Structure formats: structure tokens, C-alpha cells
């Protein structure tokens, strides 16, 4: 015959389960703003994607794309601002030059919120893209515009 569980036994069992869940969450690649670089891999969202490697970070927003050189350093608050290049007319065929751009963003947990300012030297105006939010480990959902495989 089983004795009824005491409140202390139930609480102790709950603490063990909670500790196990916390350990699992911390070991599954969760990112924190204290990381000093943007996590390498694929970040995906609706009509946006980021593919980060140790030598290049490739970004798609809609039917446009751009690149940031090297790995992306993060500040203590998870923020970054990096210069790079951007192509505004990329689909269905690339038209026009790669233009100077500034990428700024913030990583919070597994989410990256990104905005891009493109200096359109052809049209002589500044183009703002975003902000968009992408999630680490998610596949980008690009609609009619494919993401580059890098």
C-alpha cells in the first residue's frame, strides 16, 4: 500500500523537474545578449533570412539581399552596427550594383531584430529596410524570392 505524498515530497519532485527543464533549455543552443558574436547558422523569419558564417553574414529581406563581412561582434546589450553592401534589385534577376549599406540590430534570446539603411547611389536616396525579426535555427519563409544557399 502506498502512503500519500507529503507536500515536501511534491515540492522536492517539482524542483527536480524544474532544474531538469532549466538545464535542457540552457544546453539547447539558447543565445543570450552576453554572447560576444552573432551565433553562426541560419536565422529565419517571414520574408527574411540571415545566414551567418565566420567569414560573412548574408541577409535577405524580401527579394533583396546583402552581406556583412566577417563575424558580427555584439555589444553587452546584444546590439551591433556593421557596414556592408546591399543589392536592392535582386529578383528575378539581379539588376544594378551592390550598394553601401549599414546593418544595425539587436539579439535578444534566440531573436534578432535587424534594420538596414542602404545608400542607393543610383537613385540618390537612402532606402530603409526593416526592421525584421528572425529566429535562430528557423528556416526563412521567403515567399516567391528564394534565399541564397551559402
N, CA, C and O atoms as a GROMACS GRO file, in nm:
protein
  600
    1UNK      N    1   0.083  -0.117   0.000
    1UNK     CA    2   0.000   0.000   0.000
    1UNK      C    3   0.088   0.125   0.000
    1UNK      O    4   0.187   0.131   0.074
    2UNK      N    5   0.054   0.222  -0.081
    2UNK     CA    6   0.132   0.345  -0.092
    2UNK      C    7   0.086   0.447   0.009
    2UNK      O    8  -0.034   0.464   0.033
    3UNK      N    9   0.184   0.517   0.069
    3UNK     CA   10   0.150   0.626   0.159
    3UNK      C   11   0.122   0.750   0.077
    3UNK      O   12   0.181   0.765  -0.030
    4UNK      N   13   0.036   0.841   0.122
    4UNK     CA   14   0.012   0.965   0.049
    4UNK      C   15   0.138   1.049   0.047
    4UNK      O   16   0.216   1.050   0.143
    5UNK      N   17   0.158   1.120  -0.062
    5UNK     CA   18   0.276   1.205  -0.075
    5UNK      C   19   0.260   1.328   0.013
    5UNK      O   20   0.152   1.388   0.020
    6UNK      N   21   0.368   1.365   0.080
    6UNK     CA   22   0.366   1.487   0.160
    6UNK      C   23   0.390   1.607   0.069
    6UNK      O   24   0.442   1.591  -0.041
    7UNK      N   25   0.353   1.724   0.115
    7UNK     CA   26   0.376   1.847   0.040
    7UNK      C   27   0.525   1.865   0.014
    7UNK      O   28   0.564   1.909  -0.094
    8UNK      N   29   0.608   1.831   0.111
    8UNK     CA   30   0.753   1.843   0.095
    8UNK      C   31   0.803   1.754  -0.018
    8UNK      O   32   0.889   1.797  -0.095
    9UNK      N   33   0.753   1.633  -0.029
    9UNK     CA   34   0.795   1.541  -0.135
    9UNK      C   35   0.750   1.592  -0.272
    9UNK      O   36   0.825   1.582  -0.369
   10UNK      N   37   0.630   1.649  -0.280
   10UNK     CA   38   0.580   1.702  -0.406
   10UNK      C   39   0.665   1.822  -0.448
   10UNK      O   40   0.704   1.832  -0.565
   11UNK      N   41   0.695   1.912  -0.356
   11UNK     CA   42   0.777   2.028  -0.386
   11UNK      C   43   0.918   1.987  -0.427
   11UNK      O   44   0.975   2.045  -0.520
   12UNK      N   45   0.975   1.889  -0.358
   12UNK     CA   46   1.110   1.842  -0.393
   12UNK      C   47   1.110   1.782  -0.533
   12UNK      O   48   1.202   1.806  -0.611
   13UNK      N   49   1.007   1.704  -0.566
   13UNK     CA   50   0.996   1.647  -0.700
   13UNK      C   51   0.980   1.754  -0.806
   13UNK      O   52   1.039   1.743  -0.913
   14UNK      N   53   0.901   1.857  -0.777
   14UNK     CA   54   0.882   1.968  -0.871
   14UNK      C   55   1.013   2.042  -0.893
   14UNK      O   56   1.041   2.084  -1.005
   15UNK      N   57   1.092   2.059  -0.788
   15UNK     CA   58   1.220   2.129  -0.801
   15UNK      C   59   1.315   2.051  -0.892
   15UNK      O   60   1.388   2.110  -0.971
   16UNK      N   61   1.313   1.919  -0.881
   16UNK     CA   62   1.398   1.836  -0.966
   16UNK      C   63   1.355   1.850  -1.112
   16UNK      O   64   1.440   1.863  -1.201
   17UNK      N   65   1.224   1.846  -1.138
   17UNK     CA   66   1.173   1.862  -1.275
   17UNK      C   67   1.210   2.000  -1.329
   17UNK      O   68   1.255   2.011  -1.443
   18UNK      N   69   1.190   2.105  -1.249
   18UNK     CA   70   1.222   2.241  -1.294
   18UNK      C   71   1.371   2.255  -1.324
   18UNK      O   72   1.409   2.319  -1.422
   19UNK      N   73   1.456   2.197  -1.240
   19UNK     CA   74   1.601   2.203  -1.264
   19UNK      C   75   1.636   2.132  -1.394
   19UNK      O   76   1.722   2.178  -1.469
   20UNK      N   77   1.571   2.019  -1.420
   20UNK     CA   78   1.596   1.946  -1.544
   20UNK      C   79   1.555   2.026  -1.666
   20UNK      O   80   1.626   2.027  -1.766
   21UNK      N   81   1.439   2.092  -1.659
   21UNK     CA   82   1.394   2.174  -1.771
   21UNK      C   83   1.488   2.292  -1.793
   21UNK      O   84   1.518   2.325  -1.908
   22UNK      N   85   1.534   2.354  -1.686
   22UNK     CA   86   1.626   2.466  -1.698
   22UNK      C   87   1.757   2.420  -1.760
   22UNK      O   88   1.811   2.489  -1.847
   23UNK      N   89   1.808   2.308  -1.719
   23UNK     CA   90   1.933   2.256  -1.776
   23UNK      C   91   1.916   2.227  -1.924
   23UNK      O   92   2.006   2.253  -2.004
   24UNK      N   93   1.800   2.171  -1.962
   24UNK     CA   94   1.775   2.143  -2.103
   24UNK      C   95   1.768   2.272  -2.184
   24UNK      O   96   1.826   2.280  -2.292
   25UNK      N   97   1.698   2.372  -2.132
   25UNK     CA   98   1.685   2.498  -2.204
   25UNK      C   99   1.820   2.566  -2.221
   25UNK      O  100   1.846   2.626  -2.325
   26UNK      N  101   1.906   2.556  -2.121
   26UNK     CA  102   2.036   2.622  -2.128
   26UNK      C  103   2.134   2.547  -2.217
   26UNK      O  104   2.232   2.605  -2.263
   27UNK      N  105   2.109   2.421  -2.243
   27UNK     CA  106   2.205   2.344  -2.323
   27UNK      C  107   2.161   2.327  -2.467
   27UNK      O  108   2.233   2.262  -2.544
   28UNK      N  109   2.045   2.383  -2.507
   28UNK     CA  110   1.998   2.359  -2.643
   28UNK      C  111   2.038   2.468  -2.742
   28UNK      O  112   1.975   2.484  -2.846
   29UNK      N  113   2.142   2.543  -2.710
   29UNK     CA  114   2.188   2.645  -2.802
   29UNK      C  115   2.120   2.778  -2.782
   29UNK      O  116   2.132   2.866  -2.867
   30UNK      N  117   2.048   2.797  -2.671
   30UNK     CA  118   1.986   2.926  -2.644
   30UNK      C  119   2.093   3.032  -2.645
   30UNK      O  120   2.204   3.011  -2.596
   31UNK      N  121   2.061   3.144  -2.702
   31UNK     CA  122   2.156   3.253  -2.713
   31UNK      C  123   2.124   3.359  -2.610
   31UNK      O  124   2.008   3.375  -2.570
   32UNK      N  125   2.223   3.431  -2.567
   32UNK     CA  126   2.197   3.542  -2.478
   32UNK      C  127   2.271   3.664  -2.529
   32UNK      O  128   2.373   3.650  -2.597
   33UNK      N  129   2.221   3.783  -2.498
   33UNK     CA  130   2.288   3.904  -2.543
   33UNK      C  131   2.431   3.915  -2.491
   33UNK      O  132   2.508   3.996  -2.542
   34UNK      N  133   2.468   3.837  -2.391
   34UNK     CA  134   2.605   3.845  -2.341
   34UNK      C  135   2.705   3.774  -2.432
   34UNK      O  136   2.826   3.792  -2.416
   35UNK      N  137   2.656   3.694  -2.526
   35UNK     CA  138   2.747   3.633  -2.623
   35UNK      C  139   2.814   3.747  -2.699
   35UNK      O  140   2.750   3.848  -2.728
   36UNK      N  141   2.942   3.732  -2.730
   36UNK     CA  142   3.014   3.844  -2.791
   36UNK      C  143   3.008   3.848  -2.943
   36UNK      O  144   3.060   3.941  -3.004
   37UNK      N  145   2.944   3.748  -3.006
   37UNK     CA  146   2.930   3.748  -3.152
   37UNK      C  147   2.795   3.689  -3.191
   37UNK      O  148   2.736   3.609  -3.118
   38UNK      N  149   2.747   3.731  -3.308
   38UNK     CA  150   2.624   3.675  -3.361
   38UNK      C  151   2.644   3.525  -3.382
   38UNK      O  152   2.745   3.484  -3.441
   39UNK      N  153   2.551   3.445  -3.335
   39UNK     CA  154   2.564   3.300  -3.348
   39UNK      C  155   2.567   3.258  -3.494
   39UNK      O  156   2.489   3.308  -3.575
   40UNK      N  157   2.658   3.168  -3.526
   40UNK     CA  158   2.671   3.118  -3.663
   40UNK      C  159   2.558   3.022  -3.693
   40UNK      O  160   2.517   2.943  -3.608
   41UNK      N  161   2.507   3.028  -3.816
   41UNK     CA  162   2.399   2.940  -3.856
   41UNK      C  163   2.290   3.019  -3.926
   41UNK      O  164   2.311   3.132  -3.970
   42UNK      N  165   2.173   2.957  -3.937
   42UNK     CA  166   2.061   3.017  -4.008
   42UNK      C  167   1.962   3.078  -3.910
   42UNK      O  168   1.927   3.018  -3.808
   43UNK      N  169   1.919   3.199  -3.943
   43UNK     CA  170   1.816   3.272  -3.870
   43UNK      C  171   1.702   3.294  -3.969
   43UNK      O  172   1.726   3.343  -4.079
   44UNK      N  173   1.580   3.258  -3.933
   44UNK     CA  174   1.471   3.271  -4.028
   44UNK      C  175   1.350   3.342  -3.972
   44UNK      O  176   1.324   3.341  -3.852
   45UNK      N  177   1.275   3.404  -4.064
   45UNK     CA  178   1.151   3.471  -4.029
   45UNK      C  179   1.064   3.482  -4.153
   45UNK      O  180   1.092   3.420  -4.255
   46UNK      N  181   0.958   3.560  -4.142
   46UNK     CA  182   0.868   3.581  -4.254
   46UNK      C  183   0.930   3.680  -4.351
   46UNK      O  184   0.952   3.796  -4.318
   47UNK      N  185   0.960   3.631  -4.471
   47UNK     CA  186   1.016   3.713  -4.577
   47UNK      C  187   1.154   3.770  -4.541
   47UNK      O  188   1.193   3.875  -4.592
   48UNK      N  189   1.226   3.701  -4.453
   48UNK     CA  190   1.359   3.746  -4.413
   48UNK      C  191   1.442   3.627  -4.369
   48UNK      O  192   1.391   3.529  -4.313
   49UNK      N  193   1.572   3.636  -4.394
   49UNK     CA  194   1.663   3.531  -4.352
   49UNK      C  195   1.803   3.585  -4.335
   49UNK      O  196   1.843   3.681  -4.402
   50UNK      N  197   1.878   3.523  -4.245
   50UNK     CA  198   2.018   3.558  -4.220
   50UNK      C  199   2.095   3.427  -4.213
   50UNK      O  200   2.055   3.333  -4.144
   51UNK      N  201   2.207   3.422  -4.286
   51UNK     CA  202   2.296   3.306  -4.279
   51UNK      C  203   2.431   3.359  -4.235
   51UNK      O  204   2.499   3.430  -4.310
   52UNK      N  205   2.471   3.324  -4.112
   52UNK     CA  206   2.595   3.376  -4.055
   52UNK      C  207   2.703   3.268  -4.055
   52UNK      O  208   2.682   3.157  -4.007
   53UNK      N  209   2.819   3.303  -4.110
   53UNK     CA  210   2.937   3.217  -4.105
   53UNK      C  211   3.048   3.295  -4.036
   53UNK      O  212   3.028   3.411  -3.999
   54UNK      N  213   3.162   3.233  -4.018
   54UNK     CA  214   3.272   3.305  -3.953
   54UNK      C  215   3.338   3.408  -4.044
   54UNK      O  216   3.415   3.491  -3.997
   55UNK      N  217   3.308   3.404  -4.175
   55UNK     CA  218   3.370   3.500  -4.267
   55UNK      C  219   3.271   3.597  -4.332
   55UNK      O  220   3.313   3.698  -4.388
   56UNK      N  221   3.139   3.568  -4.324
   56UNK     CA  222   3.041   3.651  -4.392
   56UNK      C  223   2.904   3.627  -4.330
   56UNK      O  224   2.870   3.515  -4.292
   57UNK      N  225   2.824   3.732  -4.320
   57UNK     CA  226   2.684   3.719  -4.280
   57UNK      C  227   2.600   3.770  -4.395
   57UNK      O  228   2.608   3.887  -4.433
   58UNK      N  229   2.519   3.680  -4.450
   58UNK     CA  230   2.437   3.707  -4.569
   58UNK      C  231   2.293   3.730  -4.524
   58UNK      O  232   2.239   3.651  -4.446
   59UNK      N  233   2.230   3.837  -4.572
   59UNK     CA  234   2.097   3.877  -4.528
   59UNK      C  235   2.002   3.886  -4.648
   59UNK      O  236   2.039   3.938  -4.753
   60UNK      N  237   1.880   3.836  -4.631
   60UNK     CA  238   1.773   3.854  -4.729
   60UNK      C  239   1.656   3.922  -4.662
   60UNK      O  240   1.613   3.880  -4.554
   61UNK      N  241   1.604   4.026  -4.723
   61UNK     CA  242   1.478   4.086  -4.684
   61UNK      C  243   1.397   4.096  -4.812
   61UNK      O  244   1.430   4.172  -4.902
   62UNK      N  245   1.290   4.018  -4.818
   62UNK     CA  246   1.212   4.012  -4.942
   62UNK      C  247   1.300   3.968  -5.057
   62UNK      O  248   1.378   3.873  -5.044
   63UNK      N  249   1.288   4.036  -5.168
   63UNK     CA  250   1.365   4.000  -5.288
   63UNK      C  251   1.492   4.084  -5.301
   63UNK      O  252   1.534   4.118  -5.411
   64UNK      N  253   1.551   4.116  -5.188
   64UNK     CA  254   1.676   4.191  -5.184
   64UNK      C  255   1.775   4.112  -5.099
   64UNK      O  256   1.736   4.023  -5.024
   65UNK      N  257   1.903   4.145  -5.110
   65UNK     CA  258   2.000   4.076  -5.024
   65UNK      C  259   2.125   4.161  -5.006
   65UNK      O  260   2.154   4.251  -5.084
   66UNK      N  261   2.198   4.127  -4.900
   66UNK     CA  262   2.322   4.198  -4.872
   66UNK      C  263   2.416   4.115  -4.788
   66UNK      O  264   2.382   4.006  -4.742
   67UNK      N  265   2.535   4.170  -4.767
   67UNK     CA  266   2.640   4.100  -4.694
   67UNK      C  267   2.709   4.191  -4.595
   67UNK      O  268   2.732   4.309  -4.621
   68UNK      N  269   2.742   4.132  -4.480
   68UNK     CA  270   2.827   4.197  -4.380
   68UNK      C  271   2.953   4.111  -4.371
   68UNK      O  272   2.944   3.989  -4.356
   69UNK      N  273   3.071   4.173  -4.380
   69UNK     CA  274   3.194   4.093  -4.375
   69UNK      C  275   3.226   4.044  -4.234
   69UNK      O  276   3.194   4.109  -4.135
   70UNK      N  277   3.291   3.928  -4.228
   70UNK     CA  278   3.338   3.873  -4.101
   70UNK      C  279   3.227   3.830  -4.008
   70UNK      O  280   3.109   3.831  -4.044
   71UNK      N  281   3.267   3.790  -3.887
   71UNK     CA  282   3.168   3.759  -3.786
   71UNK      C  283   3.122   3.891  -3.724
   71UNK      O  284   3.196   3.989  -3.724
   72UNK      N  285   3.000   3.892  -3.671
   72UNK     CA  286   2.940   4.015  -3.624
   72UNK      C  287   2.956   4.026  -3.472
   72UNK      O  288   2.899   3.947  -3.397
   73UNK      N  289   3.034   4.126  -3.426
   73UNK     CA  290   3.052   4.144  -3.282
   73UNK      C  291   2.927   4.207  -3.219
   73UNK      O  292   2.866   4.296  -3.277
   74UNK      N  293   2.890   4.158  -3.100
   74UNK     CA  294   2.775   4.211  -3.027
   74UNK      C  295   2.823   4.290  -2.907
   74UNK      O  296   2.920   4.252  -2.841
   75UNK      N  297   2.756   4.400  -2.878
   75UNK     CA  298   2.783   4.474  -2.757
   75UNK      C  299   2.726   4.401  -2.636
   75UNK      O  300   2.662   4.297  -2.651
   76UNK      N  301   2.748   4.456  -2.518
   76UNK     CA  302   2.699   4.392  -2.396
   76UNK      C  303   2.547   4.379  -2.393
   76UNK      O  304   2.493   4.289  -2.329
   77UNK      N  305   2.478   4.469  -2.464
   77UNK     CA  306   2.332   4.464  -2.468
   77UNK      C  307   2.280   4.386  -2.589
   77UNK      O  308   2.160   4.387  -2.616
   78UNK      N  309   2.370   4.319  -2.663
   78UNK     CA  310   2.329   4.240  -2.779
   78UNK      C  311   2.316   4.319  -2.907
   78UNK      O  312   2.270   4.266  -3.008
   79UNK      N  313   2.354   4.446  -2.905
   79UNK     CA  314   2.339   4.533  -3.023
   79UNK      C  315   2.464   4.532  -3.110
   79UNK      O  316   2.574   4.504  -3.064
   80UNK      N  317   2.442   4.564  -3.238
   80UNK     CA  318   2.555   4.580  -3.330
   80UNK      C  319   2.518   4.678  -3.440
   80UNK      O  320   2.401   4.699  -3.469
   81UNK      N  321   2.620   4.739  -3.499
   81UNK     CA  322   2.608   4.822  -3.618
   81UNK      C  323   2.729   4.788  -3.704
   81UNK      O  324   2.843   4.802  -3.659
   82UNK      N  325   2.705   4.745  -3.828
   82UNK     CA  326   2.812   4.700  -3.916
   82UNK      C  327   2.788   4.754  -4.056
   82UNK      O  328   2.675   4.756  -4.104
   83UNK      N  329   2.894   4.798  -4.121
   83UNK     CA  330   2.886   4.840  -4.261
   83UNK      C  331   2.897   4.718  -4.351
   83UNK      O  332   2.964   4.621  -4.317
   84UNK      N  333   2.832   4.724  -4.465
   84UNK     CA  334   2.837   4.616  -4.561
   84UNK      C  335   2.789   4.664  -4.696
   84UNK      O  336   2.798   4.782  -4.729
   85UNK      N  337   2.737   4.571  -4.774
   85UNK     CA  338   2.687   4.604  -4.908
   85UNK      C  339   2.550   4.540  -4.927
   85UNK      O  340   2.516   4.443  -4.860
   86UNK      N  341   2.471   4.599  -5.021
   86UNK     CA  342   2.335   4.552  -5.039
   86UNK      C  343   2.292   4.566  -5.184
   86UNK      O  344   2.328   4.663  -5.252
   87UNK      N  345   2.213   4.470  -5.232
   87UNK     CA  346   2.157   4.471  -5.367
   87UNK      C  347   2.005   4.486  -5.353
   87UNK      O  348   1.938   4.399  -5.298
   88UNK      N  349   1.952   4.598  -5.402
   88UNK     CA  350   1.809   4.626  -5.389
   88UNK      C  351   1.724   4.560  -5.496
   88UNK      O  352   1.606   4.536  -5.474
   89UNK      N  353   1.782   4.532  -5.611
   89UNK     CA  354   1.707   4.473  -5.723
   89UNK      C  355   1.769   4.336  -5.754
   89UNK      O  356   1.855   4.323  -5.841
   90UNK      N  357   1.721   4.235  -5.680
   90UNK     CA  358   1.788   4.106  -5.688
   90UNK      C  359   1.706   3.994  -5.749
   90UNK      O  360   1.761   3.889  -5.781
   91UNK      N  361   1.575   4.013  -5.768
   91UNK     CA  362   1.492   3.903  -5.814
   91UNK      C  363   1.389   3.956  -5.913
   91UNK      O  364   1.334   4.063  -5.888
   92UNK      N  365   1.361   3.890  -6.021
   92UNK     CA  366   1.402   3.755  -6.058
   92UNK      C  367   1.544   3.748  -6.115
   92UNK      O  368   1.604   3.641  -6.121
   93UNK      N  369   1.598   3.863  -6.156
   93UNK     CA  370   1.739   3.867  -6.195
   93UNK      C  371   1.801   3.988  -6.126
   93UNK      O  372   1.733   4.088  -6.102
   94UNK      N  373   1.929   3.979  -6.095
   94UNK     CA  374   1.996   4.090  -6.031
   94UNK      C  375   2.014   4.205  -6.130
   94UNK      O  376   2.065   4.186  -6.241
   95UNK      N  377   1.971   4.324  -6.088
   95UNK     CA  378   1.985   4.444  -6.169
   95UNK      C  379   2.049   4.551  -6.082
   95UNK      O  380   2.005   4.576  -5.970
   96UNK      N  381   2.152   4.612  -6.133
   96UNK     CA  382   2.213   4.721  -6.059
   96UNK      C  383   2.331   4.678  -5.975
   96UNK      O  384   2.357   4.558  -5.958
   97UNK      N  385   2.401   4.776  -5.924
   97UNK     CA  386   2.522   4.746  -5.846
   97UNK      C  387   2.490   4.709  -5.702
   97UNK      O  388   2.379   4.728  -5.653
   98UNK      N  389   2.592   4.656  -5.636
   98UNK     CA  390   2.588   4.638  -5.492
   98UNK      C  391   2.614   4.775  -5.431
   98UNK      O  392   2.708   4.844  -5.471
   99UNK      N  393   2.532   4.814  -5.334
   99UNK     CA  394   2.536   4.949  -5.278
   99UNK      C  395   2.587   4.948  -5.135
   99UNK      O  396   2.573   4.847  -5.065
  100UNK      N  397   2.647   5.059  -5.089
  100UNK     CA  398   2.690   5.066  -4.949
  100UNK      C  399   2.568   5.061  -4.856
  100UNK      O  400   2.464   5.119  -4.885
  101UNK      N  401   2.584   4.990  -4.745
  101UNK     CA  402   2.473   4.975  -4.651
  101UNK      C  403   2.525   4.969  -4.508
  101UNK      O  404   2.641   4.934  -4.483
  102UNK      N  405   2.436   5.003  -4.415
  102UNK     CA  406   2.467   4.988  -4.273
  102UNK      C  407   2.360   4.899  -4.212
  102UNK      O  408   2.240   4.926  -4.226
  103UNK      N  409   2.404   4.794  -4.144
  103UNK     CA  410   2.316   4.698  -4.079
  103UNK      C  411   2.320   4.726  -3.929
  103UNK      O  412   2.427   4.738  -3.871
  104UNK      N  413   2.204   4.737  -3.868
  104UNK     CA  414   2.201   4.753  -3.723
  104UNK      C  415   2.097   4.657  -3.667
  104UNK      O  416   1.992   4.634  -3.728
  105UNK      N  417   2.128   4.601  -3.551
  105UNK     CA  418   2.037   4.503  -3.495
  105UNK      C  419   2.060   4.479  -3.349
  105UNK      O  420   2.150   4.535  -3.287
  106UNK      N  421   1.975   4.392  -3.296
  106UNK     CA  422   1.986   4.352  -3.156
  106UNK      C  423   1.944   4.208  -3.141
  106UNK      O  424   1.839   4.166  -3.192
  107UNK      N  425   2.026   4.131  -3.072
  107UNK     CA  426   1.994   3.992  -3.040
  107UNK      C  427   1.938   3.989  -2.899
  107UNK      O  428   1.996   4.044  -2.806
  108UNK      N  429   1.823   3.924  -2.885
  108UNK     CA  430   1.762   3.904  -2.754
  108UNK      C  431   1.713   3.760  -2.748
  108UNK      O  432   1.616   3.724  -2.815
  109UNK      N  433   1.780   3.679  -2.669
  109UNK     CA  434   1.749   3.536  -2.667
  109UNK      C  435   1.783   3.475  -2.801
  109UNK      O  436   1.896   3.485  -2.847
  110UNK      N  437   1.685   3.412  -2.865
  110UNK     CA  438   1.706   3.350  -2.996
  110UNK      C  439   1.656   3.438  -3.110
  110UNK      O  440   1.657   3.395  -3.226
  111UNK      N  441   1.613   3.561  -3.080
  111UNK     CA  442   1.558   3.651  -3.182
  111UNK      C  443   1.658   3.761  -3.217
  111UNK      O  444   1.726   3.816  -3.130
  112UNK      N  445   1.666   3.791  -3.345
  112UNK     CA  446   1.747   3.901  -3.397
  112UNK      C  447   1.654   3.997  -3.469
  112UNK      O  448   1.584   3.959  -3.563
  113UNK      N  449   1.652   4.122  -3.423
  113UNK     CA  450   1.577   4.226  -3.492
  113UNK      C  451   1.679   4.310  -3.568
  113UNK      O  452   1.777   4.357  -3.512
  114UNK      N  453   1.654   4.327  -3.698
  114UNK     CA  454   1.753   4.385  -3.789
  114UNK      C  455   1.690   4.494  -3.874
  114UNK      O  456   1.578   4.479  -3.924
  115UNK      N  457   1.764   4.605  -3.891
  115UNK     CA  458   1.724   4.712  -3.983
  115UNK      C  459   1.844   4.742  -4.072
  115UNK      O  460   1.959   4.730  -4.030
  116UNK      N  461   1.816   4.782  -4.195
  116UNK     CA  462   1.922   4.807  -4.293
  116UNK      C  463   1.896   4.942  -4.357
  116UNK      O  464   1.785   4.971  -4.401
  117UNK      N  465   2.002   5.024  -4.363
  117UNK     CA  466   1.996   5.153  -4.433
  117UNK      C  467   2.087   5.140  -4.555
  117UNK      O  468   2.208   5.122  -4.542
  118UNK      N  469   2.027   5.149  -4.674
  118UNK     CA  470   2.101   5.132  -4.799
  118UNK      C  471   2.118   5.268  -4.864
  118UNK      O  472   2.020   5.339  -4.884
  119UNK      N  473   2.241   5.304  -4.897
  119UNK     CA  474   2.269   5.428  -4.968
  119UNK      C  475   2.255   5.399  -5.117
  119UNK      O  476   2.350   5.352  -5.182
  120UNK      N  477   2.137   5.426  -5.172
  120UNK     CA  478   2.111   5.400  -5.314
  120UNK      C  479   2.178   5.510  -5.395
  120UNK      O  480   2.120   5.616  -5.418
  121UNK      N  481   2.299   5.484  -5.438
  121UNK     CA  482   2.377   5.582  -5.514
  121UNK      C  483   2.326   5.598  -5.657
  121UNK      O  484   2.362   5.694  -5.725
  122UNK      N  485   2.244   5.506  -5.703
  122UNK     CA  486   2.184   5.515  -5.837
  122UNK      C  487   2.067   5.614  -5.834
  122UNK      O  488   2.060   5.706  -5.914
  123UNK      N  489   1.975   5.592  -5.740
  123UNK     CA  490   1.856   5.678  -5.727
  123UNK      C  491   1.883   5.800  -5.639
  123UNK      O  492   1.798   5.888  -5.627
  124UNK      N  493   2.001   5.807  -5.580
  124UNK     CA  494   2.041   5.920  -5.494
  124UNK      C  495   1.946   5.939  -5.375
  124UNK      O  496   1.898   6.049  -5.349
  125UNK      N  497   1.920   5.827  -5.302
  125UNK     CA  498   1.837   5.835  -5.182
  125UNK      C  499   1.873   5.724  -5.086
  125UNK      O  500   1.936   5.625  -5.123
  126UNK      N  501   1.833   5.742  -4.962
  126UNK     CA  502   1.855   5.642  -4.859
  126UNK      C  503   1.731   5.553  -4.851
  126UNK      O  504   1.619   5.603  -4.840
  127UNK      N  505   1.752   5.422  -4.856
  127UNK     CA  506   1.643   5.324  -4.850
  127UNK      C  507   1.651   5.252  -4.716
  127UNK      O  508   1.756   5.200  -4.680
  128UNK      N  509   1.539   5.250  -4.644
  128UNK     CA  510   1.533   5.180  -4.515
  128UNK      C  511   1.459   5.048  -4.534
  128UNK      O  512   1.349   5.045  -4.588
  129UNK      N  513   1.520   4.940  -4.489
  129UNK     CA  514   1.458   4.807  -4.492
  129UNK      C  515   1.443   4.759  -4.347
  129UNK      O  516   1.536   4.769  -4.268
  130UNK      N  517   1.326   4.708  -4.314
  130UNK     CA  518   1.303   4.658  -4.180
  130UNK      C  519   1.240   4.765  -4.092
  130UNK      O  520   1.198   4.871  -4.139
  131UNK      N  521   1.235   4.735  -3.965
  131UNK     CA  522   1.300   4.622  -3.902
  131UNK      C  523   1.229   4.490  -3.931
  131UNK      O  524   1.107   4.484  -3.948
  132UNK      N  525   1.309   4.384  -3.936
  132UNK     CA  526   1.259   4.248  -3.949
  132UNK      C  527   1.312   4.169  -3.830
  132UNK      O  528   1.415   4.202  -3.772
  133UNK      N  529   1.238   4.065  -3.795
  133UNK     CA  530   1.283   3.978  -3.686
  133UNK      C  531   1.299   3.837  -3.740
  133UNK      O  532   1.211   3.783  -3.806
  134UNK      N  533   1.414   3.778  -3.710
  134UNK     CA  534   1.444   3.641  -3.748
  134UNK      C  535   1.481   3.563  -3.622
  134UNK      O  536   1.528   3.621  -3.524
  135UNK      N  537   1.460   3.433  -3.626
  135UNK     CA  538   1.483   3.348  -3.509
  135UNK      C  539   1.591   3.245  -3.541
  135UNK      O  540   1.588   3.182  -3.647
  136UNK      N  541   1.685   3.229  -3.450
  136UNK     CA  542   1.797   3.136  -3.467
  136UNK      C  543   1.746   2.993  -3.481
  136UNK      O  544   1.664   2.946  -3.401
  137UNK      N  545   1.795   2.925  -3.584
  137UNK     CA  546   1.758   2.786  -3.605
  137UNK      C  547   1.631   2.766  -3.686
  137UNK      O  548   1.597   2.652  -3.718
  138UNK      N  549   1.560   2.873  -3.720
  138UNK     CA  550   1.439   2.862  -3.801
  138UNK      C  551   1.472   2.877  -3.948
  138UNK      O  552   1.565   2.949  -3.985
  139UNK      N  553   1.396   2.809  -4.033
  139UNK     CA  554   1.413   2.820  -4.177
  139UNK      C  555   1.341   2.946  -4.226
  139UNK      O  556   1.225   2.966  -4.193
  140UNK      N  557   1.409   3.031  -4.305
  140UNK     CA  558   1.343   3.150  -4.358
  140UNK      C  559   1.224   3.113  -4.447
  140UNK      O  560   1.231   3.016  -4.522
  141UNK      N  561   1.118   3.189  -4.438
  141UNK     CA  562   0.999   3.173  -4.522
  141UNK      C  563   0.999   3.289  -4.621
  141UNK      O  564   0.951   3.398  -4.589
  142UNK      N  565   1.052   3.266  -4.742
  142UNK     CA  566   1.082   3.374  -4.833
  142UNK      C  567   0.975   3.402  -4.938
  142UNK      O  568   0.996   3.489  -5.022
  143UNK      N  569   0.865   3.333  -4.938
  143UNK     CA  570   0.763   3.360  -5.039
  143UNK      C  571   0.818   3.330  -5.178
  143UNK      O  572   0.882   3.226  -5.197
  144UNK      N  573   0.796   3.419  -5.276
  144UNK     CA  574   0.840   3.391  -5.412
  144UNK      C  575   0.991   3.408  -5.432
  144UNK      O  576   1.045   3.365  -5.533
  145UNK      N  577   1.058   3.470  -5.336
  145UNK     CA  578   1.201   3.500  -5.354
  145UNK      C  579   1.285   3.397  -5.278
  145UNK      O  580   1.274   3.387  -5.156
  146UNK      N  581   1.368   3.323  -5.348
  146UNK     CA  582   1.449   3.222  -5.281
  146UNK      C  583   1.563   3.286  -5.203
  146UNK      O  584   1.613   3.392  -5.240
  147UNK      N  585   1.604   3.221  -5.095
  147UNK     CA  586   1.721   3.265  -5.021
  147UNK      C  587   1.843   3.198  -5.082
  147UNK      O  588   1.836   3.082  -5.124
  148UNK      N  589   1.952   3.270  -5.086
  148UNK     CA  590   2.075   3.212  -5.139
  148UNK      C  591   2.122   3.100  -5.048
  148UNK      O  592   2.110   3.112  -4.926
  149UNK      N  593   2.174   2.996  -5.103
  149UNK     CA  594   2.231   2.886  -5.025
  149UNK      C  595   2.377   2.913  -5.004
  149UNK      O  596   2.459   2.893  -5.094
  150UNK      N  597   2.411   2.957  -4.884
  150UNK     CA  598   2.551   2.984  -4.850
  150UNK      C  599   2.585   2.910  -4.726
  150UNK      O  600   2.698   2.918  -4.678
   0.00000   0.00000   0.00000
